[in-house]
């Protein structure tokens, strides 16, 4: 297995997780409390692109790391949970 692939997916995972947290805890309050929707547009687009890249990356890691389907499912479910990508990184990627 190529260690560069794992490192790249780990970076992508962290970026996706941070973008999701930024969207939830900074951009959304700015939009709904202070009526500043521009941050949701920018952060939402960035998060959307990173989310799709994360899912595609998880599918590639599934093949390269020979994960079981259950492991792939957990990694993908982590993409829709706040702090989920950080859990997936620690559980499935950190020591590989």
N, C-alpha and C positions, 0 to 999 in steps of 0.2 A: 504494500500500500504506500502511496505517495504522501509523505508527511506534509508537503506543501498544500495538498488538497485539504487536509484536516485543518491546517493553520488558516487557510483562506476561508473555510466554512466557519471556523471559530470567530474570525473577525466579522464576517457577515452576520453571524448569530448575535454578536454583541451590538452591532449597528442596528439590527432589526429590533432588538430589545430596548435599546435606548430611544430609538425613534418612536416606539409604541408608548413608552413611559412619557416622553415629551408630549406626544399627542394627547394622552389621557390627562396628565397632571399639570400641564402648562398651557398648551394651545386651546384645549376645550374650555377651561375656566376663563381664559382671556376672551373667547368668543361669547360665552353665555353670561358671564358676569360683567365684563367690561366692554362688550360689543365690539370686539376686535377680531373679525373672522379671517383676516388675512393669514394668521398663523396656522389655522386649521387647514387652509388651502395648501400652503407650502409644506407643512409637516405631514399632512394627509397624503399628498402626492409622494413625498419621500418615503413614508412608511409603506405605502402601497407597492412601490417598486421594490423596496427591501423585502417585503413580505413575500412577494412572488419569487424573488431571487432565493430567499430562504427555503421555500417549499421545493424549488428546483434543486437547490443545493442538498437538501435532505434526501431527495430521491437519488442523487449521485452518491452521497455518502452511504445510503442503503446498499447500493451495489458494491462500492469500493470496500466498505468495512464489513460486508457480509452480515449486516444486522438481521435479526429476526423481524418479521412483519410487525410484531408488537412494539419493538423498539422504534421502528419507523413511525408507527402510529403515535407513540408518546412524544417523539420529537416534533411531529407535525401539530399535535394538539398544543404543545408548549408555545407554538407561534401565536395562538389566539389568547393566551393567558398573560396577564401582567407578570413580569419577572420569569415567565416560562422559559424563554431562550437561555437565561442564565442557569436555570436548573438543568436543562438539556445539555448545556456545555459542560457543567460539572459532572453530570452523571454518565454521559456517553462520549465525550470528546477529550476531556482534560488530560487524561493519562495515556492517550494513544499516540 
